[in-house]
């Protein structure tokens, strides 16, 4: 279970989640949409370090510093929009096209592999069975360090969802 975003009463909400965890009612608890500063402030008042922080993370908003902070505390970063909800035209990114041809995968699969290979848990949304199968079919290849660095350079450091800027 997750506290969805930094609410004014999020610490009280999290305390209830901690109780549910201690009572064996849930197996893991975490946060969603906490930036680095808010996460660091939040965990000082928690008894249980969040298992996960679910945040916007995709090719153009990679959040490497946040991931490192979370990792230092034993929290996994999970991308709630790893394919950017279609707002990035992956098939128009030369780097993705090149890697798609090399590995025989779609540009979206390259993006999902990039994220998972760096340790980000991904939650790609789809209602199509064939897309679900495609999204899962990313574990039969590995990107090289050079390719990972090439994709890392595509980070623009900006959200695609303006509502997250107020969190």
N, C-alpha and C positions, 0 to 999 in steps of 0.2 A: 504494500500500500504506500502511496505517496502523498505528501503535502504538495498540492499542485503548483503553488507559487508562493513567493514571500508575502504572506498576509500579515496584517498587524497582530493577529493572534496565532501566528504559525507555531510558536514555541509551545503553546498550550495544546494545539492540535497534534503536534509531534509527541508530546507527553502521552496522549491517549494512544497513539500508535505504539509507543514504547510499552505501555501497559498491555496492549493486545499481543505484542511480541512476547513479553514475559509470560503471558497466560497461554501461549502456544496457539493463539488464534490466527496468527499470520507468521509466515516464515521469513519475511524480509520487509524492511521499511526504508523509505528514502524520501527524496525531494525531487522537485521538478522546477526548472526555470530559475535556479539559483546561480547567480554569477559568482565569480571568485571571492569578492569582498563579502558578499552576503553569506556564502557558504562558510567561510572562515569564522565570521561572527556567530553564525548559527550553531556550529558544532561545539562551541565552548559552553553552551547551555544544555547540551544533550548528553544523555547517558549512553546512548547507542549511536555509534557513527553510522550515518546513512549508508546503506548498501549501494545505492545508486543515486545519481543526480541526472535526471532526464532533461536534456536541453536541446535547443536548436543547434544542430551541427551538420554541416554538409561541405561540399567542395569549396564553396566560396566563404564559408564561416566556420573555420576549422577548430578554433578554441584550444590550441595546444597548451597555453599557460594554465587554463582551467583544468584541462585533463591532468597535467602534472600535479597541480595542487590536490585534486581529488585522489590521485594515485598515492600521494604521500600519506593520505589519511585512510587508505584502504577502500575508497569509494570508486565505483566504476562510472564512467561517463557513458550515458546512453543517448543516442541521437533520435529525437522524435521526428525529425524531418530529414533523414539522410539523403533523400533524393530531391529535396528542396520543393516538394509539391509541384513539380513541373515548371517551376519558375526559372530554372537554368536549362538551356537547350544543350544538353550534353553532346548530342550528335554534331553540334557546331564547334565543339572544343577540339582543336587539332590533336592535342595530347591524348585525349580520350579516344578519338578515332584511331590514332596510331596504335594505342594499346589494345583496342578492340580487335583490330585486324591481327595483331601479333598473337593474341591469346584466344581468338575465336569466341569472344564474349561481347555482350552489348556494352555500350558506354555506362549504363546504369550499374551493370555488374562490376565494372572496373571501379566505379565510385564506392560501391558497397564493399568490395574487396579492400580498397585503400583504407577505408574507415576501420573495418574489422581487423585488418592486419596491424594497424597501429593500436589496437586494443579498445576501440570504441564499440560498444554494443549498439546494434542498429535495430530500429523498428520501422521498416518501410511499409507504408500503407498501400494496400491494393484490394480490390474486390474481384479481381480476375484470377482464376486458378492458374492460368498459364504464366502470369506475372509472379505469382507466389512461387511457383516452381523455379522460375528464372532467378528470383531474388535469393533463393536458397542455394542455387548452383554456383557458388563462388569459392568453394573450398578445394578445388582441384588445380589451382594454380597460385603462385606467389609473385607479387611484384618485386622487382629488384630494388636495392637501396637507391639506385639512380632514378628509377621510375617513381618511387615514393617521394624523393626529393623534387622531382619534376612536378608532381601533383601538389605537393606542399606549396609550391610557388604560385598556385592558382588561388590561394587564400586571399580574399579581399578584406577580411576582417569586419564585415558589415552584415547585419541581420537582413533577411528578406521579409521580415514580419515586423512592422513598425510597433505593434502592440507590446513586443518584448522589450523595447527600449525603456519602458517605464518601470520595469521590474527591478 
